[in-house]
Amino acid sequence: METAERPVFERAVAKRLITSGKLDQAAVDRVSRLQIGNNERLEALLIKLGLAGECDVADALAGELGIAVARLYDNDRPLGAGAEEGMRSMYEDGIAKAIAGITPVAEVLRVTREI
């Protein structure tokens, strides 16, 4: 993703986290101020500072990209039914969308490597 698009995408992900009740605007504002002079992604800072969980950020990223997320764990318990029912991982779903021309492969690889 180009640098000019990055803040717009990060704001959209933050808005999804706020709308879902996983984060408040004050936390986003604090992290945004920490980003000044720092090249770290908003999502990474939210996780590093313990303001948002990895699964919550993954859900927000996936929602913004239009990619389904397959949960392997629910409250630290493995889920077996998802795989049996044909659910795909975020990476697999992203690659399928890239092949269909819906999203760029580079974006799928970037997002799935960061999570």
C-alpha positions in Angstrom: 0.0 0.0 0.0 1.4 3.4 -0.9 2.2 5.8 1.9 -0.5 8.3 0.9 -3.2 5.5 1.3 -1.8 4.2 4.5 -3.4 6.8 6.9 -6.8 6.4 5.2 -6.7 2.6 5.6 -5.5 2.9 9.2 -8.3 5.3 10.0 -10.8 2.9 8.5 -9.5 0.0 10.5 -9.5 2.1 13.7 -13.1 3.1 12.9 -14.1 -0.6 12.6 -12.5 -1.3 16.0 -14.3 1.6 17.6 -17.6 0.7 16.0 -17.3 -2.9 17.2 -16.6 -1.6 20.8 -13.1 -3.0 20.9 -11.4 0.4 21.1 -12.3 4.0 22.0 -11.4 7.2 20.1 -9.2 8.4 22.9 -6.9 5.4 22.5 -6.8 5.9 18.8 -5.8 9.6 19.3 -3.0 8.6 21.8 -1.6 6.0 19.4 -1.8 8.4 16.5 0.3 10.9 18.4 2.8 8.2 19.1 3.0 7.5 15.4 4.4 11.0 14.7 8.0 10.5 13.7 7.6 6.7 13.9 7.0 4.5 10.9 5.2 1.8 12.8 1.7 0.9 11.6 -1.3 2.0 13.8 -2.5 -1.6 14.1 0.9 -2.9 15.3 1.1 -0.1 17.9 -2.4 -0.9 19.2 -1.4 -4.5 19.7 2.0 -3.7 21.1 0.5 -1.4 23.7 -2.2 -3.8 24.6 -5.0 -1.5 23.5 -6.4 -4.1 21.0 -6.1 -7.8 20.6 -4.6 -9.5 17.6 -7.9 -11.2 16.7 -9.8 -7.9 16.9 -7.2 -6.2 14.6 -7.3 -9.2 12.2 -11.1 -8.9 12.1 -10.9 -5.2 11.4 -8.3 -5.7 8.7 -10.2 -8.5 7.1 -13.4 -6.5 7.2 -11.8 -3.5 5.5 -10.2 -5.8 2.8 -13.4 -7.9 2.3 -11.6 -11.1 3.4 -13.2 -13.8 5.6 -11.2 -14.9 8.7 -11.3 -18.5 9.7 -10.9 -18.9 13.5 -8.6 -21.7 14.6 -9.2 -20.9 18.3 -12.1 -19.7 20.4 -11.1 -18.6 23.9 -7.9 -20.7 23.5 -9.9 -23.8 22.5 -9.2 -25.3 19.1 -12.1 -25.2 16.6 -12.3 -28.2 14.4 -15.7 -27.7 12.7 -14.5 -24.7 10.7 -12.0 -26.7 8.7 -14.4 -29.6 8.2 -17.1 -27.1 6.9 -14.7 -25.8 4.3 -13.7 -22.5 6.0 -10.6 -20.9 4.5 -7.8 -19.1 6.3 -7.4 -15.3 5.8 -4.5 -16.0 3.5 -6.4 -18.6 1.4 -9.4 -16.4 1.1 -7.2 -13.4 0.2 -5.4 -15.4 -2.6 -8.8 -16.5 -4.0 -9.9 -12.8 -4.1 -6.5 -11.8 -5.7 -7.0 -14.4 -8.4 -10.5 -13.1 -9.0 -9.1 -9.6 -9.3 -10.8 -8.2 -6.2 -7.6 -7.3 -4.2 -3.9 -7.2 -5.1 -1.7 -10.1 -4.1 0.8 -7.8 -2.5 -1.9 -6.5 -0.1 -2.9 -10.0 0.9 0.8 -11.0 1.6 1.4 -7.8 3.5 -1.7 -8.2 5.7 -1.3 -11.9 6.4 2.4 -11.5 7.3 1.7 -8.8 9.8 -0.9 -10.7 11.7 
